[in-house]
Amino acid sequence: MITEKCQNFDDNELVALSRSDSQYFYCLMKRYEEKLTNYVKRFTYLPDEDIDDIVQESFISAYQHLNDCDCKLKFSSWMYRIVHNQAINFMKKNKKAVKIDVENDDEFVDWLVADTDIEKETIIKYFNEYVKTVIEKLKPIYKEVLVLKFFEDKDYQEISDILQKPMGTVATLLSRAKIQFKQIYEKEKKY
Amino acid sequence: MKKKKSISELTLKTITKKQIKPIPKWEFIAKNWTLWAGVVASLIILIIGLGLVIFGVIDDIISPYFWLLIAVIFFGLSYILFQKTKRAYIFAKWQVVVAMVILGLVIGGILFKSGLAKRIDRSMETNIPRYRQMAPMKIATWTNPREGYLSGEIIKIDKNSFEIKDFEGKKWTITGTPLIKGRVSMQIGEEIKIVGSQEGENTFEGTEVRPWTGRGQNMMKENY
């Protein structure tokens, strides 16, 4: 089976092999199918059929652009970038807003707590009630950075390569996301 | 029940069925080179533009606005094209803008200092018919005989000299054998500018005669 043979190759080797044999590209797709599907699901809230379409279109686009693959980047960053752009285009075309699915993840909660003067217990207790609603009201770009940082576990360099923004901007976006989170949280608390 | 095919399987099937192939590498290389050639060409024009703006402002011989417009247009174009290159995103926008301004001013300044900006202006005047209307000469600069610049209308032509009336109405006798550059036919009524030196109250020795093609309405407003 080709998938067994592929186990011995890393992503970049598979990219090189895929240029002449699409079977090797199948191995790459297998490697990333689940991750990319979950990623799109997390920040689009679209029905499964739409998500499948986005991922499939992204794979086809990636296959066509294999000879343009920027192999100085991680293949995963390149692939995430294609899926991200495909999803954003789909959302624009269908006039849908970016929605994200966040969880009561420890690292994420700690990040929300730091510098916001909100107690950790409060965040955890009300996470599903209004913390999620507050996050939903953040600017789309902030939500995208949050998903990549906390739920896809990407580092600053990878987020920079995926969103095609300088690393300093990625840090600024995260910091602004927290400021906006605090502002909306305070406002929501009043009502 | 038949098992639902995975996205990977469906995609591979589509690739095979539609005979989709990776786009050849040369197409990406050509696109990339074209883009970089555009960036470099725009930067060169930006640098020339800034060099001539500096020339216009410091030497005060030509009006710098045309070149300022060129510099602004090509600054924008260089920026847009650069942003389309693959790794441009690693730089913050302000870094790109600052780098382009510094590059333009430094190399443009070198063009001015080396005299190349002046030569480009003269060459444009000779080779591009309407150039002087777009980047007009300043009358004040060319009515400065003590500094070696004089301009006006030819009113008389003798065997070894000719006379002009400058734009302030004063008559001058031009001596010497000035080199004629550009489209000058040396006829009575023709407007010219002369480079040389003042010899007396009404006498000017010319070394170079050029057509006065820049006496436009804008410049009149600017100088009077």
Boltz contact constraints between the chains, C-beta under 6 A:
constraints:
  - contact:
      token1: [A, 19]
      token2: [B, 22]
      max_distance: 6.0
  - contact:
      token1: [A, 22]
      token2: [B, 15]
      max_distance: 6.0
  - contact:
      token1: [A, 26]
      token2: [B, 8]
      max_distance: 6.0
  - contact:
      token1: [A, 26]
      token2: [B, 12]
      max_distance: 6.0
  - contact:
      token1: [A, 29]
      token2: [B, 8]
      max_distance: 6.0
  - contact:
      token1: [A, 29]
      token2: [B, 11]
      max_distance: 6.0
  - contact:
      token1: [A, 30]
      token2: [B, 8]
      max_distance: 6.0
  - contact:
      token1: [A, 33]
      token2: [B, 7]
      max_distance: 6.0
  - contact:
      token1: [A, 33]
      token2: [B, 8]
      max_distance: 6.0
  - contact:
      token1: [A, 52]
      token2: [B, 7]
      max_distance: 6.0
  - contact:
      token1: [A, 55]
      token2: [B, 7]
      max_distance: 6.0
  - contact:
      token1: [A, 56]
      token2: [B, 7]
      max_distance: 6.0
  - contact:
      token1: [A, 56]
      token2: [B, 11]
      max_distance: 6.0
  - contact:
      token1: [A, 59]
      token2: [B, 11]
      max_distance: 6.0
  - contact:
      token1: [A, 64]
      token2: [B, 22]
      max_distance: 6.0
  - contact:
      token1: [A, 64]
      token2: [B, 23]
      max_distance: 6.0
  - contact:
      token1: [A, 66]
      token2: [B, 22]
      max_distance: 6.0
  - contact:
      token1: [A, 67]
      token2: [B, 22]
      max_distance: 6.0
  - contact:
      token1: [A, 67]
      token2: [B, 25]
      max_distance: 6.0
  - contact:
      token1: [A, 67]
      token2: [B, 28]
      max_distance: 6.0
  - contact:
      token1: [A, 68]
      token2: [B, 28]
      max_distance: 6.0
  - contact:
      token1: [A, 164]
      token2: [B, 89]
      max_distance: 6.0
  - contact:
      token1: [A, 165]
      token2: [B, 89]
      max_distance: 6.0
  - contact:
      token1: [A, 166]
      token2: [B, 90]
      max_distance: 6.0
  - contact:
      token1: [A, 166]
      token2: [B, 92]
      max_distance: 6.0
